[in-house]
Amino acid sequence: MTSPSPKPRKRAAAAARPAETDIEPIASAAPADDPIAALAWPDPSASTAVGPMTVTQGAVGRAEATSLDVHQGAVGMARADNVTMEQGALGLGVAGEVTVRQGVARSILAGSARVEQSFVRTLIAGEVRVEKATGVGILLARKVVGDVKVILDWRGALAFGAGLGVVAGLLGRRRKPDAKDQDTKDGDA
């Protein structure tokens, strides 16, 4: 005797439907005449950032917070209203205010930046305050306060571009003739 097979279950009529949500475009909190502030932090209320975050003697790949304090640590990418780095390393910092003390930063994009005894490769900010011996590779800022050692500022970039153009032009004149040019010269002789 065989047992009766179970009846197949009916699938629920409410299959996976996409949830209906009201999506509004993100409006920039920065004034329209301040493009640096608009880049530094688009609307903080639309962010997925957590509250304040503190890193002590640790490393974080990516951090999004309202405030980020790092003491003797490293952060790959930080996005916050305030980023404070002491004796640490920062890959990319995007914030309203960034402070780096005795540390190294690769790239900073901020409305306001303060750098003390540190090296920053690229710093783009509305206002930069530099204290003590500090080095910056590329600096783009509306206002700079303090004594900063910049490797490449706008004048240096202009001179570098002009020099590169001259070298490229001279090398272009000295290029070797193509194979076609050689064939026509050999055929004429």
C-alpha positions as CSV (number, residue, x, y, z in Angstrom):
1,M,0.0,0.0,0.0
2,T,1.3,3.4,-0.9
3,S,0.9,6.5,1.1
4,P,-0.9,9.4,-0.5
5,S,1.5,12.1,-1.6
6,P,1.2,15.4,0.1
7,K,-0.7,18.1,-1.7
8,P,1.5,20.8,-3.2
9,R,1.3,24.0,-1.3
10,K,-0.1,27.0,-3.0
11,R,2.3,29.9,-3.4
12,A,1.3,33.0,-1.6
13,A,-0.3,35.6,-3.8
14,A,1.8,38.3,-2.2
15,A,5.0,37.5,-4.0
16,A,8.0,39.7,-3.4
17,R,6.8,43.1,-4.5
18,P,9.1,46.1,-4.5
19,A,8.4,48.3,-1.5
20,E,6.9,51.7,-2.4
21,T,9.0,54.5,-1.0
22,D,9.0,58.2,-1.5
23,I,12.4,59.1,-2.7
24,E,13.3,62.8,-2.6
25,P,16.4,64.3,-4.3
26,I,19.1,65.3,-1.9
27,A,19.3,69.1,-1.6
28,S,22.7,70.6,-0.8
29,A,22.9,72.3,2.6
30,A,25.7,74.5,1.4
31,P,25.1,77.9,-0.2
32,A,25.0,77.9,-4.0
33,D,28.0,80.3,-4.1
34,D,30.3,78.0,-2.1
35,P,31.2,75.0,-4.3
36,I,33.8,73.6,-1.9
37,A,31.4,73.4,1.0
38,A,28.9,71.7,-1.3
39,L,31.4,69.1,-2.2
40,A,32.6,68.6,1.3
41,W,29.3,67.5,2.8
42,P,26.1,67.2,0.9
43,D,23.0,67.2,3.1
44,P,23.9,65.7,6.5
45,S,20.3,64.7,7.2
46,A,20.3,62.4,4.2
47,S,23.4,60.6,5.4
48,T,23.6,57.1,6.7
49,A,26.2,58.2,9.3
50,V,26.1,57.0,12.8
51,G,26.7,59.2,15.8
52,P,30.1,60.2,17.1
53,M,32.9,57.6,16.6
54,T,36.2,57.3,18.4
55,V,39.1,55.1,17.2
56,T,42.1,54.5,19.6
57,Q,45.1,52.5,18.4
58,G,43.0,50.8,15.7
59,A,42.3,50.9,12.0
60,V,39.0,51.4,10.1
61,G,38.5,50.9,6.4
62,R,35.6,53.3,6.0
63,A,33.8,55.5,8.5
64,E,30.7,57.6,8.2
65,A,29.9,59.4,11.4
66,T,28.7,62.8,12.6
67,S,32.1,63.2,14.5
68,L,35.2,61.1,14.1
69,D,38.1,61.2,16.6
70,V,41.2,59.1,15.8
71,H,44.1,58.7,18.3
72,Q,47.1,56.7,17.0
73,G,45.0,54.9,14.4
74,A,44.3,54.7,10.7
75,V,41.2,55.4,8.6
76,G,41.0,54.6,4.9
77,M,38.0,56.9,4.1
78,A,36.3,59.2,6.6
79,R,33.1,61.1,6.0
80,A,31.8,63.2,8.8
81,D,30.9,66.7,10.0
82,N,34.1,66.8,12.1
83,V,37.2,64.6,11.7
84,T,40.1,64.9,14.2
85,M,43.2,62.8,13.6
86,E,46.1,62.7,16.2
87,Q,49.2,60.7,15.5
88,G,47.5,58.7,12.8
89,A,47.0,58.2,9.1
90,L,44.0,59.2,6.9
91,G,43.5,58.0,3.3
92,L,40.6,60.3,2.4
93,G,38.8,62.8,4.6
94,V,35.6,64.4,3.5
95,A,34.2,66.7,6.2
96,G,33.0,70.1,7.2
97,E,36.0,70.5,9.5
98,V,39.2,68.4,9.6
99,T,42.0,68.6,12.1
100,V,45.3,66.6,11.6
101,R,47.9,66.7,14.4
102,Q,51.2,64.9,14.0
103,G,49.8,62.6,11.3
104,V,49.7,61.9,7.6
105,A,46.8,62.3,5.3
106,R,46.6,61.4,1.6
107,S,43.6,63.6,0.5
108,I,41.4,66.0,2.4
109,L,38.3,67.8,1.1
110,A,36.9,70.1,3.7
111,G,35.2,73.4,4.3
112,S,37.8,74.1,7.0
113,A,41.1,72.3,7.7
114,R,43.6,72.7,10.5
115,V,47.0,70.9,10.1
116,E,49.7,70.8,12.8
117,Q,53.1,69.1,12.4
118,S,51.7,66.8,9.7
119,F,52.1,66.0,6.0
120,V,49.1,66.1,3.7
121,R,49.5,65.1,0.0
122,T,46.4,66.9,-1.4
123,L,44.4,69.4,0.6
124,I,41.3,71.2,-0.9
125,A,39.5,73.4,1.6
126,G,37.8,76.8,1.9
127,E,40.0,77.8,4.8
128,V,43.3,76.2,5.9
129,R,45.0,76.9,9.2
130,V,48.6,75.6,9.4
131,E,50.6,75.6,12.6
132,K,54.2,74.6,13.3
133,A,56.2,72.7,10.7
134,T,53.8,71.3,8.2
135,G,54.1,70.0,4.6
136,V,51.4,69.9,2.0
137,G,51.9,68.4,-1.5
138,I,49.1,70.1,-3.4
139,L,47.1,72.9,-1.8
140,L,43.9,74.5,-3.1
141,A,42.3,76.9,-0.7
142,R,40.4,80.1,-0.7
143,K,42.2,81.3,2.5
144,V,45.5,80.0,4.1
145,V,46.6,81.1,7.5
146,G,50.0,80.2,8.9
147,D,53.4,79.2,7.5
148,V,53.0,76.2,5.2
149,K,55.6,74.4,3.0
150,V,53.7,73.6,-0.3
151,I,55.4,71.4,-2.9
152,L,53.0,72.4,-5.7
153,D,50.9,75.5,-5.6
154,W,49.1,77.1,-8.5
155,R,52.2,79.0,-9.7
156,G,54.3,75.8,-9.5
157,A,51.5,73.8,-11.4
158,L,51.5,76.5,-14.1
159,A,55.3,76.3,-14.5
160,F,55.3,72.5,-14.5
161,G,52.6,72.4,-17.2
162,A,54.5,74.9,-19.3
163,G,57.7,73.0,-19.0
164,L,56.0,69.7,-19.8
165,G,54.4,71.3,-22.9
166,V,57.9,72.5,-24.1
167,V,59.4,69.1,-23.6
168,A,56.6,67.3,-25.4
169,G,56.8,69.8,-28.3
170,L,60.6,69.3,-28.6
171,L,60.2,65.5,-28.5
172,G,57.4,65.6,-31.1
173,R,59.7,67.4,-33.5
174,R,62.4,64.8,-33.1
175,R,60.2,61.8,-33.7
176,K,61.5,59.2,-36.1
177,P,60.1,59.1,-39.6
178,D,57.4,56.6,-40.3
179,A,58.0,53.5,-42.5
180,K,55.9,55.2,-45.2
181,D,58.3,58.2,-45.2
182,Q,61.3,55.8,-45.5
183,D,59.7,54.0,-48.6
184,T,59.2,57.3,-50.4
185,K,62.7,58.4,-49.8
186,D,64.1,55.1,-51.0
187,G,61.9,55.1,-54.1
188,D,63.0,58.6,-55.1
189,A,66.7,57.8,-55.0
